[in-house]
């Protein structure tokens, strides 16, 4: 994978993210799929039991601890 850090807001657009994803090889895409699946299952082991999931509407607030 290309490990470059960008501070350009244009690199955060859905189109830029799609271009980045398309630039990955099939093996890299599969590695990401496995990584995200493992991440989801490690945070919510009961997710496989949920049937007919509904999308969540509204806003979210992300709270994080300040460094220090």
VMD Tcl script that draws the C-alpha trace (Angstrom):
set ca {
  {0.00 0.00 0.00}
  {1.08 3.54 -0.64}
  {1.81 5.03 2.80}
  {1.64 8.74 2.06}
  {0.10 11.31 4.38}
  {-1.79 14.13 2.73}
  {-3.15 17.26 4.36}
  {-5.22 18.26 1.35}
  {-9.02 18.35 1.90}
  {-9.58 17.30 -1.71}
  {-8.01 13.94 -0.89}
  {-10.91 13.27 1.49}
  {-13.63 13.47 -1.15}
  {-15.57 10.29 -2.00}
  {-14.10 10.40 -5.51}
  {-10.53 10.58 -4.18}
  {-11.21 7.71 -1.81}
  {-12.66 5.66 -4.67}
  {-9.57 6.35 -6.80}
  {-7.35 5.27 -3.90}
  {-9.33 2.06 -3.40}
  {-9.26 1.29 -7.13}
  {-5.48 1.71 -7.11}
  {-5.13 -1.23 -4.69}
  {-4.45 -4.72 -5.92}
  {-7.07 -7.42 -5.39}
  {-4.97 -8.88 -2.56}
  {-4.78 -5.48 -0.84}
  {-8.54 -5.01 -1.19}
  {-9.16 -8.43 0.34}
  {-6.76 -7.64 3.19}
  {-8.77 -4.49 3.90}
  {-12.03 -6.44 3.81}
  {-10.63 -8.95 6.32}
  {-9.24 -6.15 8.50}
  {-12.57 -4.30 8.63}
  {-14.48 -7.51 9.26}
  {-12.18 -8.42 12.15}
  {-12.45 -4.87 13.52}
  {-16.25 -4.96 13.44}
  {-16.44 -8.40 15.01}
  {-13.97 -7.49 17.76}
  {-16.11 -4.49 18.72}
  {-19.52 -6.15 18.34}
  {-19.50 -9.93 18.41}
  {-23.29 -10.15 18.19}
  {-23.47 -8.29 14.87}
  {-23.85 -11.57 12.97}
  {-27.01 -12.32 14.93}
  {-28.73 -9.13 13.75}
  {-31.20 -9.70 10.93}
  {-32.80 -7.04 8.74}
  {-30.60 -4.25 10.03}
  {-31.96 -0.75 9.53}
  {-29.79 2.28 8.72}
  {-29.28 4.80 11.48}
  {-30.51 8.30 10.77}
  {-29.51 11.52 12.47}
  {-26.26 12.93 13.67}
  {-23.43 11.38 15.63}
  {-21.02 12.93 18.06}
  {-17.57 11.41 18.33}
  {-16.07 11.89 21.76}
  {-12.41 11.25 22.39}
  {-10.09 11.80 25.29}
  {-7.76 14.75 24.84}
  {-4.08 13.79 24.81}
  {-2.11 14.52 27.92}
}
mol new
graphics top color blue
foreach p $ca { graphics top sphere $p radius 0.5 }
foreach p [lrange $ca 0 end-1] q [lrange $ca 1 end] { graphics top cylinder $p $q radius 0.2 }
display resetview
